Amino acid sequence: MEVDKGKGEAEETRKVAEADRDTVTLKSSDGKLFEVSKEAAARLSTVLAGMIAGGSIDDNGTDLKQIGSEALENVVDYCNKHANSIPSAALISSSISFNTAPFKEPEEWERKFVDRLSHDALFDLVEAANFLGMERLLDVTCHKISEMMKGKSPDQIREVFNIKNDYTKEELEEIRQELAWAFYDD
Amino acid sequence: MPHVAPRKPATDEPASDAAAETRISSLGDDLLLEVFLRLPSLATLVRAALTCRAWRGAVASSPAFRRRFRAVHPPPLLGFFVEAPHDGHSPNVPASPPFVPTCTRDRDLAAAVRGGDCFLTSLHGGLQGSGGGGELSCWDIVDCSGGYVLLVNADEELFTVVNPLTRCNETASFDLCTNPDDSVVQLHPRLVCVDEDRISFLAVLLAHDESRVQARFFSLDTREWSMGPWVKVPEPVRSADHSNWIRDQGSMQANGFLYWVYDDRRHMVSLDTATMEISVFELPQCLLESYVKNVGETKGGATCIVYAEMLNVGVLMHTRDDDGVGGWVQDRAVTMATELERVLPGKFDEHSQMVGVWAVQDGYAYVATSADPFNMNALCWFMSLCLETMKLEKLFRMPNNVFDVHPYIMRWPRLLNS
């Protein structure tokens, strides 16, 4: 065991020295290449951090077969923007307070970042953030989707997301009896 | 209803309807629940979860999600049922307890108040037959628990349990326990939610004679009254004009225990609703001077007593020693003078007093302050007091003479259980 561990560490040192670059190259499922700051990638994604530490980053483009180019472009864009943004005082001080959710509110630039996305791009980005272990990006994207559900009746939510009402007549009647208020629409 | 177009950000690719539908459903339950976890309140979650079978299934089939959601979102307070005195119980005056909604900008919470039946109109519809000739009945609120309300019709000695948020006629009524012995006093029942998953309730009342107490409980499932053993309790200091030596007021309930205070304020009776075991605590000296107090839970779920005396508010925490013997320890006593000056500048003087601690729930005490405490027709301010920060927030004004105020809190609906 001792020997193995020593060897692993040596290997890692060598690889890090070899790939002594500031960026890593990521390859989308459809073969497009994207460069992202190594520091930001390691800081924002547990999966990429693990790959960088484990030396499994490919200089010619690390394959991310589960992520399409549009979503990967957004991931990279987010990482780069995050690297450039100075955390606001609000973000640092927003510790879990009494009556608020323990999720940090998105910052202004994060809001703008997700606001410009189409629904599809947003859902893809949620999946990509989840796959890459990007907690903050997952938080921001899920928050955006949750905002689209706020203050709406089930009918209105169906319209927003284009979801089919697949309840049977009997089920719908039971729900409307018991939770009539939920369908209140002003 | 006007057609609300889906908010589509400017994009070159027009997403086809079929594609859009599959996209959000392709997220999978885990990610959908991550989205749901970030909704602002239970009211929003209920509306979102009812959108389609898959979404409701995702919520209902995950007890872990339910725990996480509750940990992040305290159950929402929708408003207060106020128990105010009214003239003439006989002949029947049509009446339901007034409901004061909390001010909210949350459209989903507002929908619950507006779309629910907070005026309890179902009571009058359901009982027209038994009231005789379509006469409306007069209902007083007794207790609120687990999203349900317990009411009494004093004329008919009839109790009923209703859920103000449903429109279905699921009212469960019952008669008071038969009490053949005249020397035994039965206090008002309290409502206890014994199983939130199955929405199962007990009505529990305390009966007492000269020196003993007894728990009597009615299961809304089996529809039968049962009685616990008579328990000898410490002798009260009796007042000459009162045969009732236990106060029949408030609905003190915390962590599955019900509490009643002796009229002499020296002892408190507690009842474990899981075992129906009765015990009696001696109350600390600091409560002797305090008329108004209530038991409830802090944010962290600890049982506490909040009491008020003049303009001071004190908090006692419940403790257990190594032998499991319980007791109360004073945690703090704070003057509210500065806080009152902040929320009601210039409205208070040396006569002002805290006149009520109406409820303690989820880390908040609901208190009232009056500048004219001995004038029953004067108004007092009803406020919430955050037990963490000891900050007041004013809610509404009401007469000094209200009997009780019951916070109404929305609970996890049955339809979102598996």
Contacts between the chains, C-beta under 8 A, distances in Angstrom:
chain1	res1	chain2	res2	distance
A	98	B	299	7.1
A	98	B	363	7.6
A	98	B	386	6.8
A	98	B	388	5.6
A	98	B	389	7.1
A	99	B	74	6.9
A	101	B	38	6.9
A	101	B	40	7.7
A	101	B	72	5.1
A	101	B	73	7.0
A	102	B	72	6.1
A	103	B	38	5.9
A	103	B	72	7.9
A	115	B	9	6.9
A	116	B	9	5.9
A	116	B	10	7.9
A	117	B	9	6.4
A	118	B	8	6.8
A	118	B	9	5.5
A	118	B	11	4.3
A	118	B	13	7.3
A	118	B	15	6.5
A	119	B	6	7.6
A	119	B	8	7.1
A	119	B	15	6.6
A	119	B	20	6.2
A	119	B	23	6.3
A	119	B	24	7.4
A	120	B	15	5.7
A	120	B	19	7.1
A	120	B	20	7.2
A	120	B	23	5.2
A	121	B	11	7.8
A	123	B	23	4.8
A	123	B	24	6.0
A	123	B	26	7.0
A	123	B	27	5.9
A	126	B	27	6.3
A	126	B	31	5.7
A	126	B	34	7.9
A	126	B	35	7.8
A	127	B	27	6.9
A	127	B	31	6.9
A	130	B	30	8.0
A	130	B	31	6.0
A	130	B	34	7.9
A	138	B	34	6.7
A	139	B	38	7.8
A	142	B	31	7.4
A	142	B	34	4.8
A	142	B	35	4.7
A	142	B	37	7.6
A	142	B	38	5.3
A	143	B	38	5.0
A	145	B	24	7.8
A	145	B	35	4.7
A	146	B	35	5.1
A	146	B	36	7.2
A	146	B	38	4.0
A	146	B	39	5.1
A	148	B	7	6.9
A	149	B	35	7.7
A	149	B	39	6.4
A	149	B	44	6.6
A	149	B	47	7.7
A	149	B	48	4.6
A	150	B	39	7.0
A	150	B	40	6.4
A	150	B	44	5.7
A	150	B	107	7.2
A	150	B	108	7.0
A	151	B	44	7.5
A	151	B	106	7.5
A	151	B	107	3.3
A	151	B	108	6.0
A	152	B	47	6.7
A	152	B	107	7.9
A	153	B	47	6.2
A	153	B	111	7.4
A	154	B	47	5.7
A	154	B	48	7.6
A	154	B	50	4.5
A	154	B	51	4.8
A	155	B	1	7.6
A	156	B	4	5.6
A	157	B	47	7.0
A	157	B	48	5.9
A	157	B	51	4.8
A	158	B	51	5.6
A	158	B	52	7.2
A	159	B	3	7.5
A	159	B	4	5.5
A	159	B	5	7.8
A	159	B	6	6.1
A	160	B	4	7.5
A	160	B	6	5.0
A	160	B	7	6.8
A	161	B	6	7.3
A	161	B	20	7.1
A	161	B	21	7.5
A	161	B	24	4.8
A	161	B	51	7.8
A	162	B	6	6.5
A	162	B	17	5.6
A	162	B	20	4.2
A	162	B	21	4.7
A	163	B	21	6.0
A	163	B	24	7.0
A	163	B	25	7.3
A	163	B	51	5.8
A	163	B	52	5.3
A	164	B	21	6.5
A	164	B	52	6.8
A	165	B	51	8.0
A	165	B	52	6.6
A	166	B	52	5.5
A	166	B	53	5.2
A	166	B	54	7.8
A	167	B	52	7.4
A	167	B	53	6.2
A	171	B	53	7.7
A	174	B	415	7.6
A	175	B	50	5.9
A	175	B	415	6.2
A	176	B	167	8.0
A	177	B	166	7.0
A	177	B	167	5.9
A	177	B	168	4.3
A	178	B	166	5.0
A	178	B	167	7.7
A	178	B	168	5.8
A	178	B	413	7.0
A	178	B	414	7.0
A	178	B	415	5.8
A	179	B	46	6.4
A	179	B	50	6.7
A	179	B	165	7.2
A	179	B	166	7.1
A	179	B	413	5.9
A	179	B	415	6.2
A	180	B	115	5.8
A	180	B	116	7.5
A	180	B	166	7.1
A	180	B	167	4.2
A	181	B	111	5.8
A	181	B	112	4.8
A	181	B	113	7.9
A	181	B	114	7.4
A	181	B	115	3.1
A	181	B	116	4.4
A	181	B	165	5.7
A	182	B	46	5.3
A	182	B	47	4.8
A	182	B	50	5.6
A	182	B	111	7.0
A	182	B	112	7.8
A	182	B	115	7.1
A	183	B	115	6.9
A	184	B	111	4.2
A	184	B	112	7.9
A	184	B	114	5.5
A	184	B	115	2.9
A	185	B	1	6.3
A	185	B	111	7.9
A	186	B	107	7.8
A	186	B	110	7.8
A	186	B	111	7.4
A	186	B	114	7.0
